[in-house]
Structure formats: C-alpha cells, structure tokens
Amino acid sequence: MVVGMDNTLGDFLQTRRARIQPEDVGLPPYGRRRVPGLRREEVAQLAGVSVDYYIRLEQGRGKNVSDAVLDAVARVLRLDPTEHEHLRDLARPARRTTPAPSSGVRPGLRLLLDSMADCPAMVIDHRMEVLAWNALSDALHDFASDASHRSMPRRVFLDPQAVDLYPEWPAVAAETVAYLRLGAGRHPDDARLTALIGELSVRSEHFRRLWADHLVKEKTHGVKHILHPVAGELRLAYETLALPGDADLTVVAYTAPPGSSTAERLAVLASWHAGAERLDGSRQG
C-alpha cells in the first residue's frame, strides 16, 4: 500500500500529541485512555482554542490559521524548532517553483567541489538527489559509474548492499526519512518527490514504517560510519552548507581529523580512485 499524503497535517499532529502524557502538562490522567497521549480536547484547552477549531485543524480544514494558534499548538505539543517549522509548512502549504535539474548546478559550485580535493563533497537537493560531486566523493559513493547511487533514499532503502555499507543503517534510514518528510512539507506540489515517496513506500517495508512516524529533521552535521569495500572502515564527520542563492541545494562535505586512521584511508582511497580512472582512460584510448 502506498503511504498517502492526504491530511498529512492531521497525521503529524496525532503522532505528536500521542507522545505527550497528561501528567507531562499538569493534567490528571482521567482513568483509562483508548489512545496514548493527549486527547484533542486537552490540546485545545491547553492551546486556548475551541475544541471544534482544533478538530478542524487536525482534519485539514483549518483555513487561514493564525501564527498565534500554530505557536500555541506547537508549545503544547512541545515541538522542536524544526517540527514547529514543519507544522507551519503543513498548515499553510506554500507554492514553490520546482527546482532546476542537475544541469542547473552552476560552474562556480562545481569548481568549489573540485577545490575541496582532500574531503569528499557533493551537492544534494531536497529530494536527496546528488547533483554534483568531487573526485573523492565519487571514490566513496561511486556516483559516476552507477547512476542509481545518486538517489540517496533509493540507495539506502532499495540497495541490498546498503546495510553493509552503513553499519549504523537504522540511524541512516531514520535520518533519510526525516529529511524527506521535511522536504515534502516544504514542497507539497513537487511531483518528483511525491513519486519518490510513493515508490519507496511500495518497495520498502522499512520506509513505510518510518514514514508513518512523521519524524522531521534538518540535515545539519553529524558523523557517518561507512564500511567501504576498498578503504575499509571510515568514520567521517559531515557538515552541510546552505546556499543562499539556491535555497533547495545543499553542499555536504565529509572530513576526518589529520593523522587519523580515517584520514589515512581516505588518502589511500583517493590514490586508488585516481589510478582506476587512469587505467580506465587508457583502456578507452
């Protein structure tokens, strides 16, 4: 079954109130409950809105909902800043122009990637599609020779080798879905993103389960653990760099401390990749 995107706002609010217990917000439990968490009536009371108004909001019928109401609901449900922004996106969906395809990555940005020769770096869009990369990122992910690797969500959920490539696969999978959720809220009219979500929903039970949790998370920074078939075990810190002139594009750069085992293995990987490219070029010539 394809995971539907109808009334995503209501589903999001239901999952968020399910994680808040009455005693967490100073309410008596009132005996046995049919569902976990807060009732809709309790959210309405704590947010200072009528029960009927909140029910309409959960049903996706809260037209022209004010910032004050959304802020109050976010406070009651203890949404973090990313979840709060997601609530606004769902309640008041914006009409955005579909971003340009990979050919839209400007030359200066590609030059920037190539200048970062000592660290794997790539450009991704809100669908987690890899649009451009440098040589070391290609050595790490094999983007040039295998186009299927350029869709990070497809690789994580549909490539059988992903579990071996990412020893911490459950965390990678959850982060991937949370970022796609965020993108879907910001781009409700993106047909390609909707199709991607539908495809993954049909083909991956793990994706369906994670998608139903309605988790949202920005891709900012962290550590990626990779077990590369050539370089071996790599623990790479990553930073994401927003591009003010290209709001839907992000540069992701991986780094390793100088002198670390990962830095040494990256150097070996870079040398191996350069040799493989030279060998391939001589064969083609």
DRENDOTI-79583 format. One record per residue (C-alpha): residue in three letters; residue number from 1; x, y, z. Coordinates in Angstrom, 3 decimals, always signed. Example, Ala and Ser with C-alpha at 12.3 -4.5 7.8 and 13.67 -1.06 7.14 Angstrom:
REM residues 2
(ala 1 (+12.300 -4.500 +7.800)),
(ser 2 (+13.670 -1.060 +7.140)),
END
This chain:
REM residues 285
(met 1 (+0.000 +0.000 +0.000)),
(val 2 (+1.319 +3.441 -0.893)),
(val 3 (+1.626 +5.743 +2.077)),
(gly 4 (-0.846 +8.508 +1.435)),
(met 5 (-0.070 +12.164 +1.810)),
(asp 6 (-3.718 +13.246 +2.323)),
(asn 7 (-4.211 +15.157 +5.570)),
(thr 8 (-0.566 +14.870 +6.498)),
(leu 9 (-1.163 +17.721 +8.935)),
(gly 10 (-3.675 +15.673 +10.920)),
(asp 11 (-1.428 +12.634 +10.999)),
(phe 12 (+1.502 +14.756 +12.143)),
(leu 13 (-0.496 +16.340 +14.970)),
(gln 14 (-1.854 +12.972 +16.095)),
(thr 15 (+1.617 +11.440 +16.329)),
(arg 16 (+2.876 +14.451 +18.251)),
(arg 17 (+0.088 +14.503 +20.833)),
(ala 18 (+0.448 +10.727 +21.263)),
(arg 19 (+3.912 +11.241 +22.765)),
(ile 20 (+2.739 +13.772 +25.398)),
(gln 21 (+1.291 +12.300 +28.587)),
(pro 22 (-1.335 +14.252 +30.578)),
(glu 23 (+0.898 +14.387 +33.652)),
(asp 24 (+3.635 +15.944 +31.495)),
(val 25 (+1.481 +19.057 +31.102)),
(gly 26 (-0.106 +19.094 +34.554)),
(leu 27 (-3.359 +17.306 +33.691)),
(pro 28 (-4.857 +14.399 +35.664)),
(pro 29 (-4.892 +11.098 +33.704)),
(tyr 30 (-8.705 +10.663 +33.998)),
(gly 31 (-8.518 +6.889 +34.165)),
(arg 32 (-8.004 +4.522 +31.257)),
(arg 33 (-7.415 +6.003 +27.789)),
(arg 34 (-8.251 +4.424 +24.458)),
(val 35 (-5.271 +6.054 +22.733)),
(pro 36 (-1.869 +7.117 +24.100)),
(gly 37 (-1.062 +10.723 +24.822)),
(leu 38 (-3.253 +13.787 +24.924)),
(arg 39 (-6.822 +13.920 +23.684)),
(arg 40 (-7.757 +16.527 +21.105)),
(glu 41 (-9.914 +18.250 +23.721)),
(glu 42 (-6.923 +18.582 +26.016)),
(val 43 (-4.708 +20.040 +23.317)),
(ala 44 (-7.424 +22.564 +22.507)),
(gln 45 (-7.819 +23.525 +26.159)),
(leu 46 (-4.088 +23.985 +26.712)),
(ala 47 (-3.680 +25.914 +23.442)),
(gly 48 (-6.565 +28.240 +24.264)),
(val 49 (-8.720 +27.406 +21.229)),
(ser 50 (-12.118 +25.812 +20.901)),
(val 51 (-12.324 +22.043 +20.584)),
(asp 52 (-14.199 +22.401 +17.299)),
(tyr 53 (-11.485 +24.659 +15.878)),
(tyr 54 (-8.700 +22.244 +16.833)),
(ile 55 (-10.614 +19.287 +15.391)),
(arg 56 (-10.981 +21.181 +12.102)),
(leu 57 (-7.236 +21.840 +12.168)),
(glu 58 (-6.467 +18.130 +12.574)),
(gln 59 (-8.890 +17.348 +9.785)),
(gly 60 (-7.048 +19.710 +7.466)),
(arg 61 (-9.907 +22.199 +7.428)),
(gly 62 (-8.269 +24.966 +9.452)),
(lys 63 (-8.103 +27.570 +6.691)),
(asn 64 (-6.210 +30.779 +7.388)),
(val 65 (-4.958 +29.503 +10.745)),
(ser 66 (-3.014 +32.226 +12.524)),
(asp 67 (+0.587 +32.184 +13.687)),
(ala 68 (-0.656 +32.596 +17.257)),
(val 69 (-2.692 +29.379 +17.092)),
(leu 70 (+0.122 +27.403 +15.463)),
(asp 71 (+2.580 +28.724 +18.050)),
(ala 72 (+0.224 +27.720 +20.875)),
(val 73 (-0.268 +24.221 +19.482)),
(ala 74 (+3.494 +23.858 +18.987)),
(arg 75 (+4.048 +24.891 +22.608)),
(val 76 (+1.516 +22.382 +23.940)),
(leu 77 (+2.917 +19.549 +21.839)),
(arg 78 (+6.491 +20.541 +22.709)),
(leu 79 (+7.622 +20.741 +19.108)),
(asp 80 (+11.273 +21.497 +18.487)),
(pro 81 (+12.133 +24.333 +16.062)),
(thr 82 (+12.257 +22.014 +13.033)),
(glu 83 (+8.909 +20.424 +13.913)),
(his 84 (+7.443 +23.886 +14.512)),
(glu 85 (+8.521 +24.991 +11.038)),
(his 86 (+7.112 +21.761 +9.596)),
(leu 87 (+3.773 +22.463 +11.276)),
(arg 88 (+3.653 +25.854 +9.560)),
(asp 89 (+4.511 +24.270 +6.204)),
(leu 90 (+1.695 +21.734 +6.543)),
(ala 91 (-0.889 +24.191 +7.832)),
(arg 92 (-0.120 +26.789 +5.177)),
(pro 93 (+1.412 +24.966 +2.201)),
(ala 94 (+3.454 +27.247 +0.005)),
(arg 95 (+3.524 +27.176 -3.765)),
(arg 96 (+7.138 +26.809 -4.829)),
(thr 97 (+8.721 +26.571 -8.224)),
(thr 98 (+10.134 +23.123 -8.916)),
(pro 99 (+13.944 +23.397 -8.663)),
(ala 100 (+16.077 +23.001 -11.765)),
(pro 101 (+17.526 +19.565 -12.590)),
(ser 102 (+21.210 +18.657 -12.285)),
(ser 103 (+22.169 +20.839 -15.244)),
(gly 104 (+21.240 +23.813 -13.054)),
(val 105 (+24.326 +23.370 -10.825)),
(arg 106 (+26.404 +26.380 -11.792)),
(pro 107 (+30.076 +26.040 -12.830)),
(gly 108 (+31.318 +28.002 -9.846)),
(leu 109 (+29.748 +25.482 -7.493)),
(arg 110 (+31.334 +22.584 -9.340)),
(leu 111 (+34.686 +24.385 -9.130)),
(leu 112 (+34.199 +24.748 -5.374)),
(leu 113 (+33.672 +20.991 -5.051)),
(asp 114 (+36.800 +20.228 -7.055)),
(ser 115 (+38.846 +22.619 -4.897)),
(met 116 (+37.915 +20.533 -1.834)),
(ala 117 (+40.222 +17.779 -3.019)),
(asp 118 (+41.049 +16.371 +0.419)),
(cys 119 (+37.477 +15.761 +1.516)),
(pro 120 (+34.505 +14.069 -0.157)),
(ala 121 (+31.937 +16.731 -1.085)),
(met 122 (+28.692 +16.748 -3.040)),
(val 123 (+25.637 +18.861 -3.794)),
(ile 124 (+22.205 +17.449 -2.981)),
(asp 125 (+18.692 +18.805 -3.414)),
(his 126 (+15.670 +18.472 -1.116)),
(arg 127 (+14.938 +15.028 -2.608)),
(met 128 (+18.445 +13.937 -1.525)),
(glu 129 (+19.364 +13.582 -5.189)),
(val 130 (+23.095 +14.035 -5.737)),
(leu 131 (+23.531 +16.654 -8.436)),
(ala 132 (+27.306 +17.161 -8.408)),
(trp 133 (+30.322 +15.691 -6.626)),
(asn 134 (+34.103 +15.813 -6.485)),
(ala 135 (+36.569 +13.004 -7.202)),
(leu 136 (+36.886 +11.800 -3.602)),
(ser 137 (+33.109 +11.734 -3.162)),
(asp 138 (+32.896 +9.645 -6.328)),
(ala 139 (+35.511 +7.276 -4.902)),
(leu 140 (+33.443 +6.990 -1.733)),
(his 141 (+29.983 +6.573 -3.300)),
(asp 142 (+30.571 +5.544 -6.940)),
(phe 143 (+28.298 +8.220 -8.406)),
(ala 144 (+29.838 +8.451 -11.886)),
(ser 145 (+29.588 +4.813 -12.937)),
(asp 146 (+26.348 +3.903 -11.133)),
(ala 147 (+23.551 +6.432 -11.561)),
(ser 148 (+21.356 +4.540 -9.087)),
(his 149 (+23.697 +5.671 -6.302)),
(arg 150 (+22.808 +9.318 -6.951)),
(ser 151 (+19.456 +8.985 -5.203)),
(met 152 (+20.437 +8.602 -1.582)),
(pro 153 (+16.962 +7.458 -0.430)),
(arg 154 (+16.794 +4.767 -3.118)),
(arg 155 (+20.284 +3.607 -2.229)),
(val 156 (+19.513 +3.441 +1.495)),
(phe 157 (+16.225 +1.553 +1.145)),
(leu 158 (+16.440 -0.344 -2.153)),
(asp 159 (+20.118 -1.311 -2.487)),
(pro 160 (+20.727 -4.650 -0.689)),
(gln 161 (+24.338 -3.627 -0.077)),
(ala 162 (+23.346 -0.522 +1.891)),
(val 163 (+23.175 -2.420 +5.182)),
(asp 164 (+26.815 -3.464 +4.699)),
(leu 165 (+27.907 -0.018 +3.529)),
(tyr 166 (+26.301 +1.689 +6.547)),
(pro 167 (+26.970 -0.322 +9.735)),
(glu 168 (+24.599 +2.044 +11.556)),
(trp 169 (+21.922 +1.587 +8.907)),
(pro 170 (+18.862 +2.080 +11.179)),
(ala 171 (+20.063 +5.565 +12.115)),
(val 172 (+20.893 +6.421 +8.490)),
(ala 173 (+17.460 +5.207 +7.373)),
(ala 174 (+15.648 +7.242 +10.040)),
(glu 175 (+17.608 +10.409 +9.198)),
(thr 176 (+16.891 +9.945 +5.497)),
(val 177 (+13.140 +9.648 +6.035)),
(ala 178 (+13.066 +12.576 +8.468)),
(tyr 179 (+14.789 +14.815 +5.920)),
(leu 180 (+12.441 +13.702 +3.130)),
(arg 181 (+9.482 +14.468 +5.408)),
(leu 182 (+10.784 +17.971 +5.857)),
(gly 183 (+11.200 +18.394 +2.100)),
(ala 184 (+7.710 +17.062 +1.419)),
(gly 185 (+6.239 +19.658 +3.769)),
(arg 186 (+8.128 +22.455 +2.058)),
(his 187 (+7.342 +21.239 -1.474)),
(pro 188 (+3.796 +19.819 -1.445)),
(asp 189 (+3.468 +20.223 -5.227)),
(asp 190 (+6.736 +18.516 -6.168)),
(ala 191 (+5.576 +15.623 -8.361)),
(arg 192 (+9.031 +14.015 -8.476)),
(leu 193 (+9.306 +13.992 -4.692)),
(thr 194 (+5.794 +12.578 -4.349)),
(ala 195 (+6.656 +9.848 -6.863)),
(leu 196 (+9.855 +9.006 -4.967)),
(ile 197 (+7.957 +8.680 -1.691)),
(gly 198 (+5.347 +6.509 -3.397)),
(glu 199 (+7.995 +4.256 -4.919)),
(leu 200 (+9.801 +3.771 -1.617)),
(ser 201 (+6.502 +3.163 +0.177)),
(val 202 (+5.621 +0.373 -2.229)),
(arg 203 (+9.035 -1.268 -2.330)),
(ser 204 (+10.295 -0.938 +1.253)),
(glu 205 (+8.512 -2.015 +4.413)),
(his 206 (+11.182 -0.234 +6.471)),
(phe 207 (+10.447 +3.019 +4.672)),
(arg 208 (+6.682 +2.653 +5.222)),
(arg 209 (+7.157 +2.117 +8.940)),
(leu 210 (+9.490 +5.080 +9.340)),
(trp 211 (+7.325 +7.342 +7.168)),
(ala 212 (+4.329 +6.648 +9.404)),
(asp 213 (+6.253 +8.032 +12.404)),
(his 214 (+6.181 +11.569 +10.889)),
(leu 215 (+9.656 +12.405 +12.172)),
(val 216 (+11.233 +15.545 +10.685)),
(lys 217 (+14.868 +16.589 +10.933)),
(glu 218 (+17.162 +19.057 +9.232)),
(lys 219 (+20.390 +17.759 +7.747)),
(thr 220 (+22.991 +19.839 +9.584)),
(his 221 (+26.030 +17.988 +10.885)),
(gly 222 (+26.989 +14.660 +12.377)),
(val 223 (+29.117 +11.554 +11.880)),
(lys 224 (+28.676 +8.984 +9.129)),
(his 225 (+30.072 +5.487 +9.678)),
(ile 226 (+30.895 +3.793 +6.358)),
(leu 227 (+32.370 +0.371 +5.670)),
(his 228 (+33.878 +0.907 +2.229)),
(pro 229 (+34.772 -2.155 +0.106)),
(val 230 (+38.192 -0.674 -0.752)),
(ala 231 (+39.099 +1.746 +2.034)),
(gly 232 (+37.627 -0.221 +4.913)),
(glu 233 (+36.070 +1.371 +7.984)),
(leu 234 (+35.617 +5.150 +7.818)),
(arg 235 (+34.215 +7.480 +10.453)),
(leu 236 (+33.567 +10.777 +8.733)),
(ala 237 (+32.249 +13.965 +10.264)),
(tyr 238 (+29.947 +15.837 +7.908)),
(glu 239 (+28.825 +19.424 +7.657)),
(thr 240 (+26.017 +20.726 +5.471)),
(leu 241 (+26.361 +24.169 +3.931)),
(ala 242 (+23.240 +26.016 +2.813)),
(leu 243 (+23.462 +28.019 -0.402)),
(pro 244 (+21.621 +31.351 -0.052)),
(gly 245 (+21.316 +31.723 -3.822)),
(asp 246 (+19.997 +28.154 -4.233)),
(ala 247 (+17.654 +27.567 -1.327)),
(asp 248 (+16.914 +23.937 -2.261)),
(leu 249 (+20.539 +22.907 -2.729)),
(thr 250 (+22.999 +21.915 -0.024)),
(val 251 (+26.721 +21.178 -0.054)),
(val 252 (+27.603 +18.166 +2.090)),
(ala 253 (+31.286 +17.845 +2.982)),
(tyr 254 (+32.909 +14.979 +4.891)),
(thr 255 (+36.052 +15.456 +6.955)),
(ala 256 (+38.457 +13.388 +9.033)),
(pro 257 (+40.972 +14.646 +11.637)),
(pro 258 (+44.513 +14.860 +10.231)),
(gly 259 (+46.554 +11.812 +11.164)),
(ser 260 (+43.521 +9.701 +11.990)),
(ser 261 (+43.058 +6.225 +10.558)),
(thr 262 (+40.121 +7.518 +8.516)),
(ala 263 (+42.259 +10.313 +7.022)),
(glu 264 (+44.905 +7.789 +6.067)),
(arg 265 (+42.329 +5.502 +4.482)),
(leu 266 (+40.817 +8.408 +2.572)),
(ala 267 (+44.259 +9.162 +1.126)),
(val 268 (+44.585 +5.528 +0.045)),
(leu 269 (+41.087 +5.684 -1.473)),
(ala 270 (+41.938 +8.866 -3.385)),
(ser 271 (+45.094 +7.248 -4.794)),
(trp 272 (+43.219 +4.087 -5.741)),
(his 273 (+40.465 +6.086 -7.454)),
(ala 274 (+42.945 +8.190 -9.421)),
(gly 275 (+44.714 +5.026 -10.566)),
(ala 276 (+41.451 +3.408 -11.585)),
(glu 277 (+40.498 +6.488 -13.626)),
(arg 278 (+43.862 +6.498 -15.390)),
(leu 279 (+43.552 +2.809 -16.179)),
(asp 280 (+40.015 +3.271 -17.486)),
(gly 281 (+41.127 +6.213 -19.603)),
(ser 282 (+43.966 +4.245 -21.143)),
(arg 283 (+41.603 +1.394 -21.976)),
(gln 284 (+39.173 +3.748 -23.670)),
(gly 285 (+42.015 +5.383 -25.572)),
END
